[in-house]
Amino acid sequence: MAGSFRWNIVGGIIGFLITTFAASMTNPLSTSIVRGLIGGVIWFGIVFGFRWVAHMLLQGSGEGNHSNQARERTSDTGRGQNIDYTTPDEQDLQAILTSSPVESSSSTAHSDQAVGFTPMNPPKLVTKPPLNDEQLAQAVRHLTQK
């Protein structure tokens, strides 16, 4: 990893001191120390995370001769890991955009369906006529009796 383990310890001690000092203004000493320890552990983890990210960035940029040798060894095993995307040429793209859907579908297996397309005609929804007051009262009486 980038740096040494001492950076984590120094970060944890700094976190402990800052958190303990901030907590001691409004809390008893025992509570401040507990919160300081928690803060120190969190700062230790944050510094460790920064060191890990720095290590990954330095390793990825080709730091030293050692990583180049490792990269050469893994070049054969890394085949098929990357995808090269290409776009069609301008002329091909213009042909695709200007062709009608019927022309492009004639070469497919579903050309019969594309030519014979008709939109759906779903049945219309029918609404019931509104109930009168007497029917509503009978329904309420029927429901309250059960």
N, C-alpha and C positions, 0 to 999 in steps of 0.2 A: 504494500500500500504506500501511498504518497506520505512522506513524513514518517514520524515514529509514534509509538504508543504514548510517549510523553505528552504529545499534544492533547490527547484525550484526557489524560489526568489533569493537565493544566486547565483545560476547558471545564472539567468537572469542579475543580477547586474554585475557579472564578465564578461559576454558576452558584456554588454553595455560598460563597461570600456575599454575592449580590442579593441572592434570595433571602439569606438570613438577615442581612441588614435591612432589606425592605420589609420583611415580616416582623422584625423586632420593634418597629415603630408602633404597631397596633396590637401585638400579641405578646403573651408571656414568653420567656426565654425557651422553655421546652418546646412549645409549638413552633417557635421560630427556627429552632435547630432541626426539627423534623421536616419542616417545609424546606429548609436549606438543603437537607440531604436529598429530598425529592428533586429539588431544582438542580442539584449537582449531578444526579443521575441523568436527568433529562439533558443537561448541557453536555455531559459525557457522550450521550447517544447522538446529539446533534453534530458534535465535532467528529465523531466516528463516521457519521453519514457523509459529511463534507470530505473527509479523507478518502472514503470509498469512492465517491463520485470523481474526485481528482485522480484517483488511481485508474478508474475506468477511462477517463478522458485521456490521460497520458498514455495508457496502454493502447488505446485506439488510434492515437496519432502516430504510432510507430516509434516509440521511445527506444533508442538504443539499437544495437545490432541483435540482441537476444530476441526481441519481438519480431524482427524481420525473418530470422531463421525459423521461428515458430510459425510464422505466416506462410513461409514456403512449404513447410511440412504439411500444413492443413489445406494448402491450395487444391490438392488432389481430392481430399475428402469433402471439400466445400462445394463441389460441383452440384448444380441444380438448386443452389440456395438463393440465387438472385434471378429476378425476372426483368428482361428488357422489354419495355413497352414501346411499340412503334405505331405511328399514325399513318393512315394511307396518304399517298401523294395527293397533291392538289387536284389533279385531273380525275383521279379515282373518286375523291371526295365530292367533286362537282357532279360526277355521273351518278353517284348514290343519291345526292340531294335532289337532282332534277328528275330522276326517274319516278314514274308514277307507281303507286302501290300495286296496281294490276300487273305492270311489267315485271316488277321485282318478285311478285308472288307466283308468276307463271313458271318460274324455275323451281319452285318448291313443290313438295308433295301435296300440299293443301291448296293447290290452285283452284280446284273445283269449289271449295268452300269459300274462298275469297271472292270469286266472281259471283257466286250465288248468294251473297250476303243480303239479308233483309233484317231490319231492326225488329226487336221484340215488341209485341203489342200485348202488354199485360191487361187482365180484366180490370174494369173500373171498380173502385170501391163504392159500395152502396151503403148509405147511412139510413138508419132506422128513423122513422118519424118520431118526434119528441113525445114523451109520455105526458098524459094529462095529470092533473093533481090527484084525482081519485085513484088512478093506477099506482102512483107513487105512494099514496097513503096505504093502499092494500099491500104493497110490497113491504113497507116498513112494519105493518102489523104482522104480516106473515113471518118476517125475520125475528121480531121480538117475541113471538109465541114459542119459538124453538129454543 
